Amino acid sequence: MELRVIGPDGVREAPLAELPELLRQAEGVVWLDVPGWDDETARLLTACIGLHPMAGADCAQRNHVPKVHAYAGHALLVLHSPEPEPTGHVHYVELDQLVAEHYVVTVHGPLSPDVPIERALHETRAVQRRLEEGRLRPQTGWELSHALVSPVVRTHERQVGRLAELVGRLEQRLMAGTVTRPEDFLEELFRARHELLVTRTMATQSQEVFARLIRVVGKSHPAAVSLLEDQLDQYQRVHGLADGQLDFLSEVIDSHRARTDTKMMVAAERLAVIAAVTLPVTAVSSVLGMNVIVNSHTRPVSLIVLLVLMTVMSLWLLRWAKRQGWW
């Protein structure tokens, strides 16, 4: 765990033993960053901030949807950021916050075994650099929370931007007619759609969380409302970007499907022509051939008549298929 005290003059690291005294003084903003939840953390926060057992349970377990709960003295905020894999699966990287007027507790995870802890610390490390460089001086816990949420939103935006670039390349391949394996191409399209859907779902659910948080803390912390409204607006923007990109991707998928269906229809028509032409010929040759060509001798006149008959039938069927528009 890392304990920091943020004041007008800068930020300093503090030993964990000073946490109770720092919270009692209520000077500056206290930031406790917890890489992983354990029983010791639960006991410490229960003693120092009166952590509610339900809030502790939410920090200890994986939450599959964002959430917000207000307790005496602080609010619990659970958010996710996307972490895609090459296979198309998207991990939910969870960041929990316990936010009050003069302190913020950030809790990372629990994480999937496939997600390194460095990825979970990415957003908080970005805020830490801003503090150390003097570019950020929050005066309340809500301002620090706003600074912590903004990198999470930027992660969503980067994900949408990466997928927009991918969809653009797929659309170029489709329009250029360079798709050689339609099934693999369709798999790429559906993988991109899945990642976009996950990102949009995260943004949509986070919108609901901040809309609820504004109603919950609006009366007790009116100064925080403008910050929360800005966070709500950020998630609404991500939702709109992902929505627009999904519409574009759906058009690309529909175009690819239309082209594939057209090719299949043309192939089926050609197969129908082949069947229509060869089926009568096959029937005539199989029934009469044994009576015209036998092992001991052949009847030339009958053979010539049959060949002419089969040729005429084939030409007539081809002409009929042409009139039907099959080829």
Buried (B, 14 or more C-beta within 10 A) or exposed (E): BBBBBBEEEEBEEBEEEEBEEBBEEEEBBBBBBBBBBEEEBBEBBBEBBEBBEEBBEBBBEEBEEBBBBBBEEBBBBBBBBBBBEEEBBBBBBBBBBBBBBBBBBBBBBBBBEEBEEEBBBBBBEBBBEBBEEEEBBBBBBBBBBBBBBBBBBBBBBEBBEBBBEBBEEBBEBBEEEEBEEBEEBBEBBEBBBBBBBBBBBBBBBBBBBBBBBBEBBEEEBEEBBEBBBEBBEBBBBBBEBBBEBBEBBEEBBEEBEEBBEEEEEEEEBEEBBEEBBEEBBEEBBEEBEEEBBEEEEEEEEEBEEBEEBBEEBBEEBBEEBEEEEBE
